[in-house]
Structure formats: C-alpha cells, structure tokens
C-alpha cells in the first residue's frame, strides 16, 4: 500500500518544462572551525573597535602631527598647517642647536637612569621575594604587604614626601650631619657622580676636565658630558623609583618561586648542592621567564619616567634630570611646538622597541634541544 502511494505521488509530481531553470541546491555548510572564528571575531569586535578609535587612530594622528609644524592653534589637519616632513626628526640628530642639545642631554640622563634603576630594582625585588618565600620567616603576610605598600601609593605623594626628606634641612641631611658628613644640596646639585668619583680618586678635576674630553663628542655633547654619570639630583629620583617599584616585581618573583616544585629543591639537597648552587642551577633557570618579564617592564617604565621628574625637579638643576618624556611634554605643551614634541615621543617609542627586542634576543633560549621540546 505504501509503495502504491509513493508511486502515485511520484507520478503526479510536476515535471519541469524543458529549458526551465532548476531550483538552487542548498550550499555547503560552514565548517565548525570557520564558525568558531566568526563567533570569536564577533565577540572581540567591540574591543577591536574601541582600541582602533581610542588607541590606533590617535597614534596615526600623532604621527601626522610629528610631520608638521603645528603650534596647537586650530586643527592639525587643516590645509594651513605647514608640512615639514622629517625635519622634526632630523633636527634632533643632525642639526646643531638647542633642540638637539636638549634631546641628547635627556637621552644621556635617561640612559644612566635606566642602567642603574633596572638592575637595582630587579635585584632588590628578587631578594625580597626570596626573603618572603623563606620557610623560616614568620609573619609573611605582614612583610609582603609592607614591601608592596610603596607600589600602590601615589607616586606624586611619595615624590612630595621625598622632597621634604632630601631638603637642605631634611631628615637625610640631618642624619648625615650626625656622622660628620656635610650632605649635598640634593635637588640643587648638578654635578655628575662619575665626575665626583674621578675627582675623589684624583684622576680628573671636575672643574678643569681634560681638553681631550671636552674638545669633541657625538651628537653635540662632549665626551666629558657623556661620561658625567647621573647627577646628585637624579640619584634622589633613582632611590625613589627603586623603592617604589620593587614591591610589584617582588610579587611577580614570589609567584614564580612558589610555582617551582619542591621536589627539585629536595633533589638538589640530596645531591649535596649548597644553597648558592641550588639557587644558581635550579631556581634561577626556572625564573628566567619571570626575569625576562620584569626586565622588560622595568625597561619600558624607566624610559618613560615622567611624573617623578615633573613633581620633584622639572628637569633641573642644569637639565641634569631632564628625560625624553618630560622634554616631549615641555616642548609640546609649554613651547607649543607640537610637531617637535610628538617627534620626540616617537623616537622614544623606537628606542623602547629596539631595546626590548635586543633584550629578548640576549635572553633567548640557546639550548636547541629545549627549543625543540617547546615547539
């Protein structure tokens, strides 16, 4: 009976006329991977749009400003704004003048700042993490909170406190007088510590430097100026930054230390390895990813130092605390040379990227077998 009905329906079904278009066949369905990709992009689309509008677009606009001589009046995209091309960049490196001298002075100051702050805060943070992670230490929660407290405190507030501590009649100067030391005028002393060291050793007179070091030098500064070292005023900022940033990096090292299996430490003890040998051959290699993260974050933050300089010194004395970030702000918002100020910020960005890539290359894994296992 069922076969008879099916044959009847098939016989009565309309037959398409010759040459008539056939009904379209349903297309192939999307694979599961494609559907997941589409769904993922739909979910992240709002964030991509927001980042594009408020991050990527301002960067492109700032890049255009760096190629112009905009003075902050009106829109930088109107037809009357002078287009100078790469002149704002070449002025920083090739043209003799105050712009190149100030920029190179800020690079010198920031270089010494980075060379001292990054190793100091890394070593201090690792040492604090080892102390807090010790099994013999009592009250770990208190010490962890105490070490981390400066990191969550406002940098502006701490900078103001340091201004009082290192004042001419402040606590540090008074403490040095107890030991018979006539302390320097911290925020008014522009002498470089390397110059003072050479003068103390009798190798050079800071007031009468060798003629060979003052006759010439790269980028508009003499060799004697390049070899000055951080000023006494910059050293106060360095002490402030090391104290306030070590707590954050301590937590990173502490998390990495607590992630190391205890069995590895016990195996080293059974093999007769001492405390230093276990730290060097077991703990430190396992901390390498965290060490790379800490060094990278420290490198980026130190090249962008601004708020401490703005509050404590304004680049003084004698521009020995001037940094590229503060110089960019000063050039754009005080001298109204927005093109030059933006160019300084992009040069600073390029310096940070190059140094970060160089640091990654230096700290890369040189063990082929280990790289093969990771891949």
Secondary structure as the mmCIF struct_conf table of DSSP 4:
data_model
#
loop_
_struct_conf.conf_type_id
_struct_conf.id
_struct_conf.beg_label_comp_id
_struct_conf.beg_label_asym_id
_struct_conf.beg_label_seq_id
_struct_conf.end_label_comp_id
_struct_conf.end_label_asym_id
_struct_conf.end_label_seq_id
HELX_RH_AL_P HELX_RH_AL_P1 UNK A 2 UNK A 12
BEND BEND1 UNK A 13 UNK A 13
HELX_LH_PP_P HELX_LH_PP_P1 UNK A 14 UNK A 17
TURN_TY1_P TURN_TY1_P1 UNK A 18 UNK A 19
HELX_LH_PP_P HELX_LH_PP_P2 UNK A 20 UNK A 31
HELX_RH_AL_P HELX_RH_AL_P2 UNK A 32 UNK A 51
HELX_RH_PI_P HELX_RH_PI_P1 UNK A 52 UNK A 56
HELX_RH_AL_P HELX_RH_AL_P3 UNK A 57 UNK A 65
TURN_TY1_P TURN_TY1_P2 UNK A 66 UNK A 67
STRN STRN1 UNK A 68 UNK A 68
BEND BEND2 UNK A 72 UNK A 74
TURN_TY1_P TURN_TY1_P3 UNK A 76 UNK A 77
BEND BEND3 UNK A 78 UNK A 78
TURN_TY1_P TURN_TY1_P4 UNK A 79 UNK A 80
BEND BEND4 UNK A 81 UNK A 81
HELX_LH_PP_P HELX_LH_PP_P3 UNK A 82 UNK A 82
STRN STRN2 UNK A 83 UNK A 83
TURN_TY1_P TURN_TY1_P5 UNK A 85 UNK A 86
HELX_RH_AL_P HELX_RH_AL_P4 UNK A 87 UNK A 93
TURN_TY1_P TURN_TY1_P6 UNK A 94 UNK A 94
BEND BEND5 UNK A 95 UNK A 95
BEND BEND6 UNK A 97 UNK A 97
HELX_RH_AL_P HELX_RH_AL_P5 UNK A 98 UNK A 132
TURN_TY1_P TURN_TY1_P7 UNK A 133 UNK A 133
TURN_TY1_P TURN_TY1_P8 UNK A 135 UNK A 136
BEND BEND7 UNK A 138 UNK A 138
HELX_RH_AL_P HELX_RH_AL_P6 UNK A 140 UNK A 152
BEND BEND8 UNK A 153 UNK A 153
HELX_RH_AL_P HELX_RH_AL_P7 UNK A 155 UNK A 165
TURN_TY1_P TURN_TY1_P9 UNK A 166 UNK A 166
BEND BEND9 UNK A 167 UNK A 167
TURN_TY1_P TURN_TY1_P10 UNK A 168 UNK A 169
BEND BEND10 UNK A 170 UNK A 170
HELX_RH_AL_P HELX_RH_AL_P8 UNK A 171 UNK A 178
TURN_TY1_P TURN_TY1_P11 UNK A 179 UNK A 180
HELX_RH_3T_P HELX_RH_3T_P1 UNK A 186 UNK A 188
STRN STRN3 UNK A 192 UNK A 192
HELX_RH_AL_P HELX_RH_AL_P9 UNK A 193 UNK A 200
TURN_TY1_P TURN_TY1_P12 UNK A 201 UNK A 202
BEND BEND11 UNK A 203 UNK A 203
STRN STRN4 UNK A 205 UNK A 205
TURN_TY1_P TURN_TY1_P13 UNK A 206 UNK A 207
STRN STRN5 UNK A 208 UNK A 208
HELX_RH_AL_P HELX_RH_AL_P10 UNK A 211 UNK A 214
BEND BEND12 UNK A 215 UNK A 215
HELX_RH_3T_P HELX_RH_3T_P2 UNK A 218 UNK A 220
HELX_RH_AL_P HELX_RH_AL_P11 UNK A 223 UNK A 226
TURN_TY1_P TURN_TY1_P14 UNK A 227 UNK A 228
BEND BEND13 UNK A 230 UNK A 230
STRN STRN6 UNK A 231 UNK A 231
HELX_RH_AL_P HELX_RH_AL_P12 UNK A 232 UNK A 258
TURN_TY1_P TURN_TY1_P15 UNK A 259 UNK A 259
BEND BEND14 UNK A 260 UNK A 260
HELX_RH_AL_P HELX_RH_AL_P13 UNK A 262 UNK A 270
TURN_TY1_P TURN_TY1_P16 UNK A 271 UNK A 272
HELX_RH_AL_P HELX_RH_AL_P14 UNK A 275 UNK A 278
HELX_RH_PI_P HELX_RH_PI_P2 UNK A 279 UNK A 283
HELX_RH_AL_P HELX_RH_AL_P15 UNK A 284 UNK A 286
TURN_TY1_P TURN_TY1_P17 UNK A 287 UNK A 287
HELX_RH_AL_P HELX_RH_AL_P16 UNK A 288 UNK A 303
TURN_TY1_P TURN_TY1_P18 UNK A 304 UNK A 304
HELX_RH_AL_P HELX_RH_AL_P17 UNK A 307 UNK A 312
TURN_TY1_P TURN_TY1_P19 UNK A 313 UNK A 315
BEND BEND15 UNK A 317 UNK A 317
TURN_TY1_P TURN_TY1_P20 UNK A 318 UNK A 321
HELX_RH_AL_P HELX_RH_AL_P18 UNK A 324 UNK A 333
TURN_TY1_P TURN_TY1_P21 UNK A 334 UNK A 334
BEND BEND16 UNK A 335 UNK A 335
HELX_RH_AL_P HELX_RH_AL_P19 UNK A 338 UNK A 362
TURN_TY1_P TURN_TY1_P22 UNK A 363 UNK A 363
BEND BEND17 UNK A 364 UNK A 364
HELX_RH_AL_P HELX_RH_AL_P20 UNK A 368 UNK A 374
#
